[in-house]
Amino acid sequence: MNLEVLTDTCCVKSWTMTGFLKESVSIYCGYPEEYKTKWKYLYKLKGHSTDEVIYVHAGQSYENNSFSIYDDTHSNVFIVSIHNLAEVDGGVYLCGVYIHISYISTLTTVQLHVTDKVGSARVTVCPGDRAIIRCKQSTDRSKSKFICKESHGECAEKMFTKVPDEWHKNRVFSLYDDTSGGSLMVFIKDPSEKNYRCGVDESQFNDQYTEVKIEVKGDFLLGEDYLRCWLYR
C-alpha cells in the first residue's frame, strides 16, 4: 500500500533537537483531539521521498529494533524513542496520523542531529584576557570546523570556518583551521565561564566535538594568581 505523506505548512510544528551517539533520544508528537483514535506514524525524509520508520494503533505501544513508539491518548501525544543512537539516525523526521487509505497528515517535523563528544579540556584565563584553544581536528579540507557556546546542553549558534588555512573572525571568536597540523585554533575575546564546543561537521546531521570548560579567575586575585595574571598581560 502506498501512502501519500502531505505537509500543511500552516499548521505543522517544527524544531531541531540533538542526541548523543550511543545514547537515547525521544521525539514528542502532539495531535488534536479528533485524531485520538487514528494510527500514528513516524517517517524519515530521504531525498524527495519518505521512509516509514514505525507506527502504532491508538493507545498502544510497539518496538522495532532501536525504535519504540507509545501513543498516550490521555495527553494527546505519541512518543518515539530511539535507543543506542547511530550516525545514520540523524536526519529529518515527520510525525503524522493516518487519515484515510492513502493519506498521512504531518503534524510535526523534527531535525535530529547526532553528535559525538570525543574529548574534553579545561582552560583558565585571567579577567579581561582572551582564551586560546587548540583542538585536534580532521585534516579533511572539505569538512567545516566550528566553535560554539553551550546553552542548556545545546549549541544553537555555531561559527564555522568557511575556507581552510585562513582566519575567520566575528565579534567574539577568531578561528583558524590548520589542516596541515590537524587542529582548530580558537581565540575567544573576553570569555565567560561556560562550556564551549570545538568540533567538525562530519555530515549535515552529524558532528564530533571536544568540550572545553573555561574558568575565569576572580576579579580579586592574591599572591601567585595576581602575579601570574599581571606578568602575562
Stockholm file with secondary structure:
# STOCKHOLM 1.0

chainA/1-233         MNLEVLTDTCCVKSWTMTGFLKESVSIYCGYPEEYKTKWKYLYKLKGHSTDEVIYVHAGQSYENNSFSIYDDTHSNVFIVSIHNLAEVDGGVYLCGVYIHISYISTLTTVQLHVTDKVGSARVTVCPGDRAIIRCKQSTDRSKSKFICKESHGECAEKMFTKVPDEWHKNRVFSLYDDTSGGSLMVFIKDPSEKNYRCGVDESQFNDQYTEVKIEVKGDFLLGEDYLRCWLYR
#=GR chainA/1-233 SS CCCEEEECTTTCEEEEEEEETTSCEEEEEECCGGGTTSCEEEEEEETTEEEEEEEECTTCEEEETTEEEEEETTTTEEEEEECSCCGGGCEEEEEEEEEETTEEEEEEEEEEEEEEEEEEEEEEECTTCCEEEEEECCCCTTSCEEEEECBTTBCCCCEECSSTTSEEECSSEEEEEETTTTEEEEEESSCCSCEEEEEEEEETTEEEEEEEEEEECCSSCCHHHHHHHHHTC
#=GC SS_cons         CCCEEEECTTTCEEEEEEEETTSCEEEEEECCGGGTTSCEEEEEEETTEEEEEEEECTTCEEEETTEEEEEETTTTEEEEEECSCCGGGCEEEEEEEEEETTEEEEEEEEEEEEEEEEEEEEEEECTTCCEEEEEECCCCTTSCEEEEECBTTBCCCCEECSSTTSEEECSSEEEEEETTTTEEEEEESSCCSCEEEEEEEEETTEEEEEEEEEEECCSSCCHHHHHHHHHTC
//
